[in-house]
Amino acid sequence: MKRLGMCAVVITVLAISAPVLATGTAVEVPFYSDALGIERMALVYLPEDYETSGLEYPVVYLIPGHSGTAENRYSQPEFIEALDQMIGDGLVDPFILIEVDSSCMPWAPDLPYPFPCHLTDSELTGNHETALVEDLVPWIDSNYRTKADKSQRYIFGRSAGGYGAARIALRHPDVFGGLGLQVGLVALEPVAYMLPMLLAEYPTGPPYSFNPVAGEVSFMVFSWSAAFTPNLSNPPWNVDLIVDQDGDLDPDVWDRFAAQSTSRWAAEFAASGSDLDIFMDYGDSDSMQVFTTAFGAVLEILGIPYTVEAYHGDHSDPPMWQRLQTHVTYFFPLNATVDLRPRVINSRNWWIPIRASIELPGDLDATSIDPGTLAITEIDGVELDEPIPAVGVSEITDLNGNGHNDLNVLFDKRPVLAALTALEIPSRYSFTVTVEGKTDGGWFLAANDSLRWVNVLFP
């Protein structure tokens, strides 16, 4: 489906008064990785009806940020409750969620904790890209009832996990059909501008004696270096840094480092002619937003479609689980319903508008729909080059008398007729119309209804 534009939103939590109707299960499971030669863990979330439904499900893979493992990021109760809330109340279609342990074990003697692996194949930290694509994904498909097709497989990345998610999606478009980046540290080019922040963690230099535990920026730079510029002949850390002991950028190392940027993978992806649904966001006061906006600029130059949102907040506020819900509804829109009238479109009466009555699922109220975001995006399953926006003044009613509010909007019939003519949809043939939009809280919605038309304009 065609998502609607670039916009800024203020994040709010949609109130759901009814109790959550389902409780999914979230368990850590071991799998053996041939690429790493060890057993790894993954967190698997299954919707409540998984054991009894017999159905197959889409799969979302989540890549956490710095220091993120399956014990301390998306597996927190807030995330599980957020998924239960959306799936349990029928707000979105159920899916399986896999949180990937994106950490690598300490790769030098004095490292006190795991570092993020950035999902690369590194001679220093191990073949984590291969482990995910060739070991974990096939293992999940073999052990769970998944829809084992790229169109039903998505990868999300949070913060530093955004790089790994983007790398995997762009380099393996035959495996993943959707990419979600939550305040992702995606493009690497902005790292060069972080050097003053890095040097500030070493007040006694120059010369600088860099180490990965001197501060947050050092932690980030060393983790990137272990993934992108390892050097087993350079103890004690076994990496080549982009900066020398005098604090200057090392051009040779920088070239190796920048060659691993998502800019490169995006260019190769564009040349391949593959397709990928991309959604990303960042906080309007997030100091890390440049990583996302730089990536967006690259996608723009390469002509790769994407949707980006700037929300009111920073790198950690609003909390991750709220933004996870937004990302979920981008790929699994709220199961809204729409009633379109008249049921038969007469092309001779082009001045009569199409009325759409939209209702949200569960206990979500139609008053939370933002009328300005509503548009017809598809006709008979074909994406329109230009969405047809709602026009006129909206109103709240209960036309079907079921006790739930409907939002009523109008659509100009003329662009609809033009689209029907261009698609050469025959007279009296039943076709579907897809209406998409968003709530005031930033959740995406989609609804379909069927119509017919008469007095066709083409021969």
FENRA-V451183 format. One line per field, one symbol per residue. psi: psi as a letter, one per 20 degrees, with the letter a starting at -180 (. if undefined). burial: b if it has 24 or more other ideal C-beta (glycine too) atoms within 12 Angstrom, else e. A space follows every 50 residues. Layout:
BEGIN
psi: ???
burial: ???
END
This chain:
BEGIN
psi: qpqnaprpqpprpppohqqpiqorpoqpqqqpohhikrprqqppppqhjg hihjrqqrpppporbpjpriijdiiqhhgghgggggghjjhrqqrqpopp ojqqqpjqhjpirqqqijlropigirmhghhggiggghgghhiqnqnmqh ikpqpqppchihggggggghimiigpiqppoolpnfqihihhiighhghi imiirrqpnqqijhrgggggghgghhhhlqnijmriikqpqiqaiijqpo hghhggghijqigghgghgghijrqpoppqrqqikpijhhhghgghhghg hikoqrpqpproabiiorqhhghghgggighnqpmrqpopqqhppoihli iorpppoppqrbjppiiipohiipqphqpkjppqhoqoqqrapqqpamhi kjjpqqpprqpphghgggghghilpqqjppqqpppqaqrhjjqqqqqqrq rrqrlqhq.
burial: bbbbbeeebebebbebeeeeebebebeebebebebbeeebbbbbbbbbbb eeeeeebbbbbbbbbbbbbbeebbbbeebbbbbbbbbbbbbbbbbbbbbb bbbbeebbeebeebbbbbbbbbebbbbbbbbbbebbbbbbbeebbbeeeb ebbbbbbbbbbbbbbbbbbbbbbebbbbbbbbbbbbbbbbbbebbebbbe bbeeeeebebbbebebbbbbbbbbbbbbbbbeeeeebbbbbbbeeeeebb eebbebbbebbbbbbbeebbeeebebbbbbbbbbebebbbbbbbbbebbe ebebbbbbbbbebebeebbbbbbbbbbbbbbbbbbbbbbbbeeebbbeee eebbbbbbbbbbbbbbbbbbbebbbbbbbbeebbeebbbbeeebeeeebe eeebbbbbbbbbbebbbebbeebebeeeeebbbbbbbbbbbbbbbbbbbe bbbeeeeee
END
